[in-house]
Amino acid sequence: MTGRVAAVNLGIVTEAGWAGDASGRSGIDKRPVDGPVSVLTGGLAGDFIGERAHHGGPDQAVYAYAEEDAAWWVAELRRAIPPGGFGENLTTYAVDVTGAVIGEQWQVGSALLQVTKPRTPCTTFAGFWGVPDLIKRFTVRASPGAYLRVLREGEVGAGDPVEVVDRPAHGVTIGEVFRANSLEPELLPRLLDAEDLPEPIREKARRRLAARG
């Protein structure tokens, strides 16, 4: 089955005590929009990003989360989670986001995107959902969604196919990177094989491996 974009979501300005930046504003509340949206190297046009020290930037320009993974949380929490509810820009369908290989390239609409790294859950996410232990539960579930960099700017809209046009041979996946940094440190050596993984993550893996001797 060909993967596709189920929804394109843009963040609105949310002011709350749990918001991450110093001004108390967050862009985690993302809402589906109609029509094509411009995908730029810095992210989607019109998407509000609050705490830029930890969100946005070339390696985190676009965030994708799978509709199938969202369905697990709907059942787990027994409540509706609309598209954008994970703070994702792209809600995908029939795309193995957790199994996406670091560095693989997606043709989405007229844009070319590249998988870079998993999302790390934060207190802003827990506050947005109102689930105090969400960080722990999200970590154990280990379906974090994927950040993407923009290799070619373009436009994307709901219903556009998601086609994997290139996949590195190293095979290191979003799920492996997430588990290596949280639950399964024995996977850390694998991270050094993924050249397209952002250097701060690779350097952290080197330091942890060196400390273990």
N, C-alpha and C positions, 0 to 999 in steps of 0.2 A: 504494500500500500504506500502510495506517495504521501509524504508528510506535507503538512500545510500550516499556514498561520490561521489559527482560530480567531484571534483578536489582536489588534494593535492598541496598546494602552499608553496614555500619557499621564504624568504626575501632575496633581494640582497642589497648590500651597496649603499645607496643613499645619496649624499652630497648636501645639500640645505640650504638656509637661514631659512627655516621653520622647519628644522629637530630639534628634541627635545633635543638631548644631547649636552654637551658642545663642542664636536668636530664637531658639525654640520652634524652628520651622523644619518641616520634612516634606519630601516629595514621594514618600512611599505609597501614598494613596493614589494609585493609577487607575484611570477609567478608560474603557473602550471608546474609540473614536471611529467615525465613518470616513470612508474615502482614503486615498493614499496619503502617506506621511513621508516627508523627506528624511532620509537616513544620512546623517552627516558624520564626519570623523569624530566629532565630540558627542554624538548621541542623536536622538530623534528630535526633530524640530518641534518646539513647543513643550518639551518635557521638562518639568521643574525638578532640579536636583538641589537638595538642601545642603547636606554636609559634604562638601566637595573634597575635604581631606581624605575621605574614605569611600566616596561614591563618585561615579563618573570618571572621565579621563579616557585616553585612548584604549587602554586594556579593559575598560568596563563601560564602553560606550553604549552597549545594548545588553539587556538582561532577558533571557528566555527561560520560561518554565513550562513544563509539559502539562497539558490538560489531564492526562492520565494520572500523573503524580498528584495533581490537585484533587482528583477524585478520592484518593486515599485519605487525604486530610478532611474532606467533606464527611466521609464515613467515620473517621476517628473522632472528630469534634462534634459531629451531628449538627452541623450548621452549614448554610450555604456560603460558598466562597466564589464570588464573581470573578470574571477575567480581570487581571490586574491586582487581585487580592494578595499576591505574593510580592507585589512591588515590581512585577515583570513588565517589560515593554512588549514582548512577544509571547502570547499564549500559543503554544504549538499543539498540533494533533498528529499522532502517528510519527513522532520524531523521538528517537531514543536519546533524550538530552543527557541523562546520567551516563549513558554509554558512549557519548560523543568523545572522540579522540582529540586531545589537546593539539591545536594547530589545524584541525580539519576545517575545510571551507564550505560555507553554505551559500548557495545562490538563492536569495529570497527577494522576490520581486525583481527590480533592476539593480539591487544592491548585492555586493559580495561581502560576506561576513566571515570571520574566523574565530573559532572557539579558543578562548584563552584560559579560563580558570573557573572554579566553582564559586558560588556565593557563600559567604560566611554569615551565619545568623547573628543578629545583634539585638541589643536591648530596645532599639527603636522598633524593630519587627515585632518583638514580644509585646511592646506597649500598644502598637497598632492593632494587634489581634486581641489584646486583653487576656493573654495566656502567660502567666508569670514564668512557667517552666518551659516555655516554647524553645529556648535555645537548646536545652538538653534534649527535648523530644525531636527537634529538627535534626540535631546531630546524630542521634541514634537511627533515625529514619534514613539518613544519608542519601536523600534525593534532593540535592541543593539547587538545581538549575544551573545554567551556564551563562557566564559573561562572554561577550563577543566584541572583537575589534572590527572596525569598518575598513576593509581593504579597497572597496570601491563604493563611493557614494551613489545613492539612487533613491527609489521610492518603494515603499512596501505597504500593503493593505491586507485586510482580512480576506482569506480565501486564496492568497498567493501560495504557490507550492514552495516547499523547502527541499532543495535538492543538494545532496552532498556531492560536490564536484572534485574534491581532493581530500585524501585521508592519509596522514603520515603513517609510516610502517611501524613506528615504535609502539603503537597501541595503548599508550597511557591515556586513561579516560578521566573524564570529569569526576566520576565516582571514586576512582582510585586516588586522585589527588586529594579529594575531600577526606577520605578515610585515612590516608597517610598522615594528614595534619591533625587528625582528631582521635580516631579509634584504633588505627592499625599502623603504628610507627614502623613496623617491619616492611611497609611498602615504600618508605622514604627513598631507598636507592633507585626506585623506578622513576622518581621525579626528575632525576638528573638526565634521563634519556629523552625527556620532552623538551626539545630546544625552543619551542614556541611558548612554553610556560613562562610567564613574567619572571624576570631575573630575581626580584625580591623573594619569591617563593622558592626558587632553586637555591638561592643563597641561604635561606633559613634551613632548608633541608641539609645543605652541606654542614652548617654549624651544628645541627642536631646530631648528624652522623659522626662528626668529629668528636663531639662530647661523649658519645657512646663508645668511642674508641674502635 
